[in-house]
Amino acid sequence: MSHKYLGSCLCNTVKFEIIGVFQNFFLCHCRYCQKDTGSAHAANLFSSSSKLNWLSGKESVKTFNLATTKHVKSFCSNCGSTVPSIQDEGKLIVVPAGSLDVPLEIRPNAHLFTASRAKWDKDLESLQSFKGFPS
């Protein structure tokens, strides 16, 4: 069964749709993804059968390929938000999970590159939590 997922960047310049299904949802802890996101890991959806349609802002999408690696990041040149990228010579669509504007019904399959996992990224469920900024 095919699904339709809508997404956008932070400034809404770039809007896209993904039609199809995701085969994998990985949380990647490699150093490249940590640098890319400024966080502990990237959360990316992978599909080799879906179709990516740019609804607006395609001209604002820039792509960075880290030399001698498979690391690729596409982003909005206006706000810097990560957006989907076409990889592996067009055979793979990688979609940042946080770029979707619709609920995602699937959960991550696995953590990748855990040998590089940030030391502070452990047992975080025990931290105090707030629905917004703490008062």
LUMGUVEX-79221 format. One record per residue: x, y, z of N, C-alpha, C, O in turn; residue in one letter. Coordinates in pm, whole numbers, plus 32768, in hexadecimal, padded with zeros to 4 digits. Layout:
// residues N
XYZXYZXYZXYZA/...
// end
This chain:
// residues 135
80547F8980008000800080008058807C800080B58087804FM/803A80D87FA8808881537F9C805081BE7FF87FD781C8800BS/80A9820E802F8083827C808680B282FF804A810883017FF1H/807A836C807B80A583F1805180CC843D80CF807E844A812DK/8146847080CE817B84BC813F819D8549810E81DF855980A8Y/817085AE8155818F8639813681F8866C819781FA8644820BL/824E86C4816782B486FD81BD82E08785818C82BB87B1811FG/833187C881E08361884D81BE83D98870821383FD882A8271S/841788DF81EE84858915823E844B897582A783D2898E82A7C/849E89A982FC84738A01836984338A81833683D18AB08371L/84678ABB82CC84328B3A829983C38B278232838C8B8981FFC/83A18AAB821383398A8781B2835A8AAC812283008AAE80CEN/83D78ACA810583FF8AE3807A83FB8A60802C83CA8A5C7FBCT/843089F6806884358973802883C2891D805C83B3890880D5V/837188EC7FFF830488908021830F88187FC4833288267F4FK/82F087A27FF882FF87287FAA829986C17FD3825886CD803CF/828C865C7F7F823B85E77FA1828A856B7F7E82D785687F1EE/827685057FCF82AF84817FB6823984247F9F81DF841C7FF3I/823A83DE7F3081D1837E7F14821182F47F12826A82D87EC1I/81E482A07F6C821A82197F76822781ED800581E0821E805DG/82818191801D8297815B80A3832B816680C683828169806FV/8345816B814783CF816C817983F480DE81A383A9809D81ECF/846880B081748496802B819B84DD802E822284D97FCD826DQ/851E809E8241856B80A682BE855F813082FC854A819482B8N/856E8132837F856F81AC83CF85E28199843385D5814F8494F/865081DE841A86C881CC846C86EB824A84BA86D982BA848AF/871D82358532875882A0858287EF828D85778827822C85ABL/883182EB853288C082DC8516891383318575890083AB857EC/896E82F185BB89C38332861E8A50834E85EC8AA9836C863CH/8A67834485698AEE835D85368B1583EF854D8ABF8445855FC/8B95840A854C8BC6849385638B9584F284F78B7E85688513R/8B8584C3847D8B53851984128AC5854884318AA585BE8423Y/8A7084EC845B89E68510847B89DF856884F7898885BF8501C/8A38855185568A3C85A885CC8A5F863785A38A22869785D3Q/8AC18646854B8AE786CB851A8A76870A84C98A58878084D8K/8A3886B9847289C986E9841F895587218471891F878B8451D/893186D984D988BA86FB852688D88752859F887F879485D5T/8956875285CB897687998647893B875286BF8928878E8729G/891E86D386B188DE8686871A891E85FC8725898885E286ECS/88DC85A4876E8913851F8788890B84C2870F895E846986FFA/88A684D886B98894847F8647883984BF85E187F4852185FDH/88398487856A87D984AA8502876B84418502878583CD8521A/86F3846984DF8681840D84D4865384128443861084718419A/867683AB83F6865A83AC836686098333833A861C82C3836AN/85AE834D82DC855D82E7829D859A82C7821585CA832181D0L/8598824881EE85D8821C8173857281D3811B85258180814AF/857481F48099851D81AF803B8564819E7FB585A081FB7F80S/855A81267F818590810A7EFC852081007E95853980E77E20S/84A381147EC2843281067E6683D781807E61837F81877E0BS/83E881DE7EBA839182547EBF83B782BB7E55842182B27E17S/835F831B7E428377838A7DE58376840B7E35831E84237E87K/83D984607E1B83E384E47E5883B4854C7DF483E785527D84L/8352859D7E1C8322860B7DC98338868E7E16830A869D7E87N/837F86EA7DD88392876F7E13831687C17DF282F787D47D7DW/82CF87F17E56825688407E41827788D47E348232891D7DECL/82E089017E788310898A7E6A839E89927EA083C689417EF3S/83E889F47E72846C8A117EA784DC89B77E79854889BB7EB4G/84C889677E148532890C7DE785B389587DC9862089257DE1K/85A789D17D95861D8A217D7486698A4D7DF186DC8A787DE7E/862B8A447E66866D8A697EE386B289F37F2786F68A057F8CS/86A2897B7EF086E089037F2A877188F97EFC878D88FA7E84V/87CA88F17F5A885988DC7F40887E88547F79884388267FDBK/88E088137F3B890C87907F6889A187927F8189EF87C37F30T/89C7875A7FF38A54874E801A8A7886BA801F8A36866C8064F/8AE086947FD68B16860C7FD98B9E8612801C8BF886557FE9N/8BAF85CF808A8C2F85CD80CF8C8F857480808C7884FC8071L/8CF985AF804E8D5985687FF78D8984E680368D9F84DE80AFA/8D9884827FE58DC883FB80068D6E83B080698D9A834E80A6T/8CF183DD807A8C92839680D18C0D838880878BFC83BC8018T/8BAF834280C48B27833980908ACC839E80D38A52839A80C2K/8B0783F981218AB78459816C8A8784CB81118AD8851280D5H/8A0384DB810A89C3854180B6895C8589810A8914854C8159V/8955860C80F988F0865B813F88B786C180DD8901870D809FK/883386C280D087EE872A808387A9878580E687778758814DS/87A7880680C6877188688125873B88E280DB876088FD8069F/86E5892A811E86AF89A780EA871A8A1280F8874E8A288165C/873B8A54808A87A58ABB808E87768B3980D687C88B8F80F5S/86F58B4580F186C18BBA813886C88BA881D086FD8BFE8215N/86938B388203868E8B25829686EC8AB982C987018AAE8342C/87258A68827187848A0182998746897C82C2878E891E82E2G/86C2897382C1868088F582E886A68884828986B088978210S/86BB880F82C386D7879982738658876C822D85ED8768826AT/8664874A81AE85F4871B815D861E8699811886938674811EV/85C1865480D685E485D58097865585E18032866C864A7FF6P/869B857380218705856D7FBC86F784EC7F6C86C884867F9DS/872384F67EEF872884817E9787B884517E9B8815849E7E82I/87CB83D27EBB8852839C7ECC8863831B7E7D880682EB7E3CQ/88DB82E57E8288FC82667E4388D482667DAF8891820B7D7FD/88FE82D07D6A88E582E07CDB884F82D77CB98828829B7C55E/87FC83157D0F876D831B7CF6871E82A47D2686A5829F7D12G/875F82447D66871C81C97D9186E281D37E1E869A817A7E4AK/8702823F7E6686DB82487EF386AE82D67F1486F083387EEFL/863E82E17F5B860F83607F9186258359802885FB82FA806AI/866783C0805D867E83C980EE86318444811E864884B380EEV/85D6842F817D857E849981AD859684B08242858584538292V/85BE8529826A85C9854782F8853F853D833884E28581830DP/853084EB839E84AD84D383DB846F8555840D83F585658404A/84BE85AF8442848A862C8477845B868E840E841D86F3842FG/84778672838F844B86CD832583BB86B182F9838186FF82AES/83828642832782F9862082FF82948673834E82A7868E83C4L/82298699830B81BE86E9834981448695836A80DD86CB8395D/814E8615835780DF85BA8372810E855283D78185853683E1V/80B08519842280D884B38484811C843C844280F6841183D5P/81808408848481C983948453819D831B84A481A6831B851FL/816D82B684608135824184A4819D81D784C6817F81798510E/821681E58492827C817F84AC82E081B2851482F1822A8528I/8322815485548389817385B78411814C857E841880FC8520R/847D818485B58502815F8583851B80C8858C84ED808585E8P/856580948527858A8006852586057FED857B86107F8585BCN/8663804D857A86E3803285BB873480B285CF871B8118858FA/879580A8862A87FD810D863C887480E185E98899806B85EBH/88B2813F85A189298120855189A38168858C899681D085CCL/8A19813085758A99816A859E8A9B818F86338AC581FC865AF/8A6D813186848A65814B87148AEE815687568AF8818787C7T/8B58812A87138BDF813B874A8C0281CF87548C5781F687A4A/8BBE822487038BD582B587058B6E82FE875A8B6F83798760S/8B1782B5879B8AAA82F387E88AE18357884D8B43833B8892R/8AA083CC88548AC8843388B48ABD83FD89428A5B83BB8964A/8B20841889948B2083E58A1D8AA784168A6E8A7983D18AC8K/8A74848D8A4D8A0384C58A97897C848F8A68891584B08AA1W/897D843C8A018902840689C788E1837D8A0388D5831A89BCD/88D183798A8788B182FC8ACC884E83188B3C8858837E8B81K/87EF82BF8B4E878D82C78BBA8746834E8BC1873283828C2FD/872283868B5186E484098B4E865184088B7A861A84718B9CL/861483938B7B8588838B8BA5857683B48C36850883DB8C5EE/85DF83AC8C8685D583CC8D1585DF84628D3185C9848D8DA3S/85FE84B38CCC860785438CE1857E85828CF7851985508CC6L/857B85F08D418501863C8D5284D3866C8CC88526868D8C73Q/844F86718CB2841E869E8C2F83B287088C40836C870D8CA6S/83A5875C8BDB834587CA8BD982FC87C88B538335879D8AEFF/827E87F68B50823487FD8AD2826288738A7D824988748A05K/82A488D38AB682DB89478A72835689748ABD839989228AFBG/837589F58AB983E68A288B0783CA8A188B9B83578A278BC4F/842E89FB8BEE841789F48C7F83F58A7F8CB484278AE48C83P/839F8A828D1883798B068D5183D68B318DBF83C48B9D8DF8S/
// end
